[in-house]
Amino acid sequence: MYAFIVNPNSRSGLGLKIWSELEQVLKKNEIDYQVYFTKRPRHATELAAQVSDSGADTLVVLGGDGTIGEVVGGIRDLTKLTLAYIPIGSGNDFARSMKLTKEPKEALLHILNPTGYAYINIGLLKTPNVSRRYAVSSGIGFDADVCYHNNLSSRLKRFLNKCKLGKLSYTAIALHLLLTSRPKSMKITLDDGKTKTFPKVYFVAAMNQRYEGGGFEFCPKADPEDNMLDIIVVSGLSKFKILCLLPTAYKGWHTRFKGIYTYQCKSAKIESAQVLPVHTDGEADLRSDAATFTLEPERIRFICS
């Protein structure tokens, strides 16, 4: 049986309309399914826990990166469900990394008649007060602050989504915040036990997928099937140089320049000189001066084609 978790507000309110079209396909093909609609932040996590107890064997997510991040946070046993995704968000970094179609009906037909699976890692963020899973990325500092303000700027997101330029809301807010940001010193301890101290860090992100923020290829080597996290640290750069490098991140070329540091590891502990915003899959409702990024020991089966 299929269970669908639908964010009706995705793509600035078009989520419900897209679901109605897909539901006709399900009924036409006499598919056994249940549907759950999200009603508030973190609700998808509660619904995923409910689905875990429902007897469904395939869980399909309709929403953006934040929705799929919430869903993986609620699955009780990652080994007992098959996950699928129909991207209807504005950033769609998970879909971009996994090379999924963005056409909802085509995506649904792939899910109903799968030809390929991937067994993907799920990230885990730990702060002194919270543990939370993520599917795409988690970060502390500037990128989390951009996510926070991007979520607040619903009017801008709606306008850009209508123009089919939704991913540019992240870029526009990033440019604005960059002018007022004050980078902080951070200590980073990787799983080899070595600690590195970086001055003037703008952000640290732990990437399970290659893309973040609506198409920035922050970690070009990230692979959700390799049991490794890819860490990016942006440190010691002038704001002018970051402005120059930002467009190159769409192609992953930023990693060639001094001040951009990348690592592959099983876990990374971050200690900041100041409390900063922290995000998981673009949802930045946390603040902390310490964060540990790691991976869940189990992987989940995902329909990729």
N, C-alpha and C positions, 0 to 999 in steps of 0.2 A: 504494500500500500504506500502511496505517496502522501507526504504531508508538506504543505506549502505554508511558509511564513512570509507574509506580504507586508511591506511598508507602503501603505496607501499614499503617503506624502512624498515618496521618492519622485525625483524629476519634477519638483515643484508642484506636486499634487496630481501628476499624471499616473501615479502608481496604480490607483484604483481602476482607471480606465484601461490600462494595459492588462491588469488582471482579468477584467471582464472579458476582454478579447481572448485571452488564453484559456479562460474557463470554458468558453464555447468549444475549443479544440478538445479539451478533456472530456466534455460531455458527448461530443460527437464520436469520440473513440471509446466511450464507455469505460473510462479510467476510474479506478477506485481511488478516491483522494479525500483528504480533509484540508481545510484552509483555516489559517489563523492570521488575524490582522493586528499589527502593532498599533498601540494607542498612546504610547508615551516613551520617553527615553529609557533604555535598558529593558523595555518590555519584551523585546525579542529574545533576551536571555531567559526570561521566565517561560516564554512559549517553547523554546528549544528544550528546556527541562521537561516540560509537559509532553512534548512530542517523544522524548526519549522513553517515556513510560506508556506511550499509546499503542505500541506494536507496529508502528510504521517502520519500513526498512529503508526508505529513501526520503531525505529531507531536502526540499528545494527552497532556496531563498530568492525572493524578489525584492531587490532594494539596492542600496549603494554599499560602499565599503564599510561604513559604520554598521549597517544592518548585518552583514555577514560576520563582522567582528563580534557583535553582540550574540549572534546565534552560536558560534563556536564556543562562546563562554558558557552557554547553558547546556550543552550536550553532556550527558552524564558519563557515557562511555564512548570514547572516540572510535573504538573498534567495532561497535555494534550498529552503526548507521552509515549509509552512503550519503555523501553530501553532493548537492548540485546547486548551480547558481545561474540566475537570469539577471544580468546587470541592468538596472534601470536607475542608477544614480547619476551624479554629475561628474565625478572623478573617474570611477570605474578602474582603479589601479589594479585590483585583484584580477579583473577580467583581462586587462591589458597584459599583465604578466603571464597569465595562464593561456593567452591567445584564444579567448572565448569570443564567439560572435556576439555582437551588440544588438542583433535583431531578435526581439523577444520570441516570436513564433518559431523562428529557426532554432533558437536555443532550446525551446520546449521540446521540439521534435527530436533533437539530439539526446535530450534527457530521457524521453520515452523509448528511444531506440539507441542506447549507447553502444559505441564501438571501441571506446578506449577509457581507461581509468588511470588516475595518478594517485599515489599514496603520499599525501602531503603533510608536512610538519605544521604544528600549531605553536605559535609563540606564547610565552608566558612572561608577563610583567609582575614584578614584586616590589612594592614599596613598604616602608615600615607599617603601613595601615591597610594596604589593599593588595590582593592578588587578582590579576585579570588576564584572560587569554586574548590573543589577537591573531588575525589571519594574514595581514599585510605587513604592518610595521608598528613600532612603538618608539616614542622619542621623548626627550626632555630638552627644554629650552625653546629656542626661536621657532622651530617647526611646530611644536605643540601650541605656542602662542598664536601662530598663524591659524592653526586648526580651530582654536577657541574663537577667535574673532571671525573666522569664515562661517562658523556655525551661527554666530550672532547676527551676521549680515544676511539674513534671509531675503531681504528685499533685493540686494545686489545679486544673490544667487538665482533668484527667480527670474530677474531680468536677463541675466546671461544665459540661463537655461533656455529661455524662450528664443534667444538668438542662436542657440546651439553652440554656445561658447562657455558652458558652465565651468569647465576646468580653469578658465582664466580668472575666476573669482579668487582662487588661491594665490595666483601670481600677483594680482592687483593688491591684495591685502599684504602679501609678503613684502612688496616694494614699499608700501606705506609704513609697515612696522619696522623695516630695516633702518629707516632714517632715525628712529627714536630708541632702538634697542641698545642695550649695554651688555656686551658679552661678559661672561663670568668664568672664573677659574674652575676647572673640574679635574678630579682624579678618576682614572679608569683602570680597573683591575680586570684583566682577561683571565680565562680559565687556566692559563699557564702559570698563574700566580704573580706575574710581573705587573707592577703598578706604574702607570704613566701619568704625569701631570701636564695638563695643557692650560696655557694662559688664554684669556679672551676667547672662550668657546661660545660660538653662537648656538650650536645644538649638537646633540648626539642622537643618532637614530639606530635602532636595531631592526634590520630588514629581513623579513621572511620571503618577501617578493622583491622584484627589481625596482618597482615604481612606487612613488608616493606623491601626494599633493596634486593629482590630476595630470600625471605624465612625466614628472621629474624622475629620471632614471638614476636615482641616487647611488644604488649599488648594482652595477651592471652584471656582476658575477653571482648575485643572489639566486639560489635555487631552492624552492620549497620542498624538494625531495632529497636533499643531501645531508640532512641531520646537522646542519650548521647554520648559525646566524651570521649575517654580514653587518658589520658595524661601520658607520660613517661618522667621522668627527670633523667639524668645520671650526678651525681655530687660527687665531693670529692674523686674520685677513682684514684689510681695510674695507670699509663699506663700499668704496668705489670698486674695488676688485671683486667683491661679492656681486655687485650689480653687473659687472662684466661677465662673471662666470655663470650667473644664474641661467641665461639662455642655453649655455652649453650643457647644462644638466638634463635638458630634454633628450640629449643624445648620449648621455653618460660620459661626455668628454671632460667634465670638470675634474675627474679623478687624476688627470695628468698633471695637475698644478699643485705647487707648494701651498700648504695650508689645508689641503683636503687629505684626510687620513682614512684608510679603510682597512678593516681586519676581518678575518673569518675565525669564529670561535664557537664553542658550545654555550658559553655564558659570559656576560660582562656585567660588572658592578660599577655604577656611576655614583660619585659623590661630588655634589656641587657646593660652592661656597655660599650659595643663597638658595632659598626655596624658589622653585621654578614650575611653570606649567608642564604637565606630563600628558601625553596622549596615547591612546591605543586605537589604531585604525581610524584616525582623524577625530575621535571623540575625546576632547580635552577638558574633562571635568575634574581632573586630579591636579594636585600641587604637592611637590615634595623636594627635598634636597638630596634624596638618595633613591636610586632605582637599580634593580637587578633584572637583566634580560636573559631569558633562557628559553628552552624548548620543552614542550611536553614529551614524555618518553614514548607515548604512542602516537602513531600517525593515523589520519583518517582517509578512507577511500573517497575519491572525488571523481565525478563524471566529467571528463575533459573533452570528449568528442563522441 
